[in-house]
């Protein structure tokens, strides 16, 4: 047996022993962190964990570089529906941390390097991001008598823009097919066509609209419905060239973002800003 597998088996045994004594989440965290530190030392690895790492969605219990560990009191992962809830919590932490990597392409790259771990001392939940939907295998073979499966997730956030085109439906293995919703403030605006939705998103994501919005409101009210009363956007008219142009440009930004073409994306976003500025004249923008 390789030294890595021996270390992994010893760590697993140590976690079981800690879980057997633990009466709370804190008991488990302290014991596992001690065992993990000893394992890293045995393997000749150094790490400087960050505890209670602040993210937009809350505080992650422990962050080891690209790994996020979330501890729960013993027995929580056996509760009905709790694994899905914990997976969602960890996915939000991973996505929040990836925001710091830079542009959209770099954020996706950062997410694919990360791993989320949910731990209550008994089963262990592993979470990895997959932009392509590919199946990931465990980095080492599963220990005898155990089962290792990576739960993949796909980020449903828009990486921070004011508005995003509704994304249809997403098939989730826990709750089935559900409409995609942003994780923060959600405002539904009825549109008669996909083209109109693209136009609206182009206007909402333009620099002139964001400048107007930020000068009017800050904090949690930034995405609230009353903001739309302060930002006067003309009703979509498919017979007006600049309206259809904005819709077409917005579609291009989606394609360029998916391809990771940041220079091309920046160039098209500049065209969106220019067209939105021309349209905004005389409409309160």
Steps between C-alpha positions, in 0.01 A plus 500: 500500500636844407589758763213722377245223555643415842476868600144521365397186691659628821322834456167326440549295817591811697186677375286203608654513847442875526138457388447234763598746774357821351179643641491815288617650172781679684620174660516344156675797341774521763566126491501468122720807452754348740492168312522674165801703612678184610424334166634794301817493709542126436468560126752784513240757400461849641174694513374814665127453545266798528221450754159664479595634158255777412318476166196675357283206611639458850808361675665177386624292793846431354671582171818319397604669176257357243317283756203615709395291800164543667447317830165385639414328824517118487195346335387804297584344162266211578204737528256509210577769240792635701776387258337704221473803730864467602609454138324825410668683787847378399433576131422861594823527699705362209331735254555800729870421536536456123373856448838622622685334210416778252293478179239236425744262329742518793214446745395183318862382494531565873175315574621190315807487724296517820348228710234529768483257791207450734581300811307380804746227601310221329427541126704760313353714221734605218397776261675601177404753232471380141460751218465219245300253707776239486507231767788528745666212677645494850865614504587176681317164501222470756600327823379146557139497615432856389347668197642816346294712263559860399185708483540743210320830489464770240503861614167672436620848591568778254834597662378833631316685224180688575283277282534186292286334236276236663677167457206265450504182708772303676477128578605443862551147628340583834198716415444424131461756222461852634520851348837666540495778758776736610623434853444860613222752433275378218269728301276352231426726205250363249620502138309406187797344325855381554620791289330745734661328799843534339433870436391559859805321639729698273354825631509387864861384473620813321736740674258792478223305673733369768635851561145632536406213729801540726448873529144431612542201727764294677500180699220246492254730324723509190302224329156574647198558271463868591835561329333442161282803565811716528668362188274584208558243224298536177259216422645257248397557139625245243461764228762725659849407384685598817268277706569193289871587488520502879326161512746359246800643686381346825482159333858547380616567856356164611685318221829680567475443875435129447804482273717684754583775249552788743642752246211431263252522787639836612474635145135397463414630847641838389263490202211423735596801713519725193162389365335523843640852548355612166163347583505638855515861393164657567373205704632596842820298483 
